[in-house]
């Protein structure tokens, strides 16, 4: 019994679930679901509007009926007032004896009876009721009266009409008696008869008024009931529409919750470190746009995971050449691109060289042979844009095989400039060649290129930093570290060739005063200007080193004996005459220089540098702004 009960509940729940799915239009695309939802909303809006409009029209008809009945009652009250006025005129006819007064009241009484008759006629047939007094020539009121409906009220009006006519006859006869023209009719009996008929007519009209009041009450009851029905109908419509809306939104949200939760899980995994857990993988039953979005997102996550893994691998590569090789391997194995060249640009030298495949020369390069020498000839490098012959044939004049092959050149943008170019080359006559296939492959390749660019830039920067560590950032000269690393090369060359090396130790006079008086910015300007003067007076084969602070070491290679002193004197002279422009004026500085020669003065290079330093201090002691050649008398120590 329990199992049968549970089975019934399960069937009921399944049925309710199907009904809810039907209401939520499950199985359709989200576009169609919202379209049908829009039309459903429009339907309920029309239903509620229709109920309101129909009710308002019925209510309006009831209000018009109330207005007509109110006008009927107003006209009936005016009939009663006219009858009472006629009765008063009859009494005054009896009371007064003056013929003129009697005639006036007789006329007024007849006019009031005429008005009463006319008002009853308007009530029966409809028309405009004009309550006008001829005696004072004043219009009291004017309004439209519709014909009375209903046999009961018509019967009362017809009865009242008959009594008014009878009252007219009695009133006329009473006047005739008063004027002495009818002696058979007694005056008081006639007056009593007028009062009796008047009262009977008023009672009839009062019954008419009561019937009007009852109709007004009935119409008001109908209006109130109609308003209640309207509220109930609108409330039920709103409740039904709201229920359907809730079912639709709950079902729609539930169909989105699962893929959104799964995608959120993917994002959390990626944020936590890029590892996608296996529990995240799920099958989506939804066939709408959300299901399609989920599958596309899952593919994107797979691609991201692959790119992320690739990026981690190349980050651990030792050299930038290893990264280029790894990138080329991806092009070949995963994308199916076999024919390509990777160029590396040297912006400082305005050249570019093939870094993959290594040793590509001659016929293996597809561009003009001058391009590697002057990299600005390369359109991709110069513009920083992707250059494709598929989009614009013969776009690059440097490509030599445009009749046989198509090409796409992708610039490697690093630090705002082009640091390299990847050139993909395609055979026009190859089977399966199409622009769509090429665009897809190049697009995939660009994803890996974009992922590799930060790594390539970082490794190239490391190499540049290695080189920059051997130069002084302020003056651009080589620094002492460079001298320490390459001194053996210099010394072995001089010894092998049996030539002399001139060593000039230069120091700016009173340099500390510049920093103290003008500030370090001006001091830096003086150092840069000094470096430029020294470099301008030596050969390209010579070496200028910023030895420390305001000291500069000049290494003159392969000089004759005494030649170094002439170079030093030229440097001193130019420094003395140089005017350095600063904010607010010009300053001039002098320089002191000490000279030694290697290996003449000593066979130890560092000792030769020390000798030039000793000569420098001698120049300082003897007045500065001079050149002093080292002599053995200056050195008291026997050994360096």
PyMOL commands that set and color helices and strands:
alter all, ss='L'
color gray80, all
select helices_A, chain A and resi 2-23+30-95+99-125+151-178+187-272+278-280+289-315+320-335+362-364+375-377+379-383+435-468+480-497+511-518+520-535+563-577+605-621+632-634
alter helices_A, ss='H'
color red, helices_A
select strands_A, chain A and resi 127-133+138-145+340-346+351-356+387-388+405-414+417-427+478-479+500-508+543-548+551-559+580-582+585-587+591-598+627-629
alter strands_A, ss='S'
color yellow, strands_A
deselect
rebuild
show_as cartoon
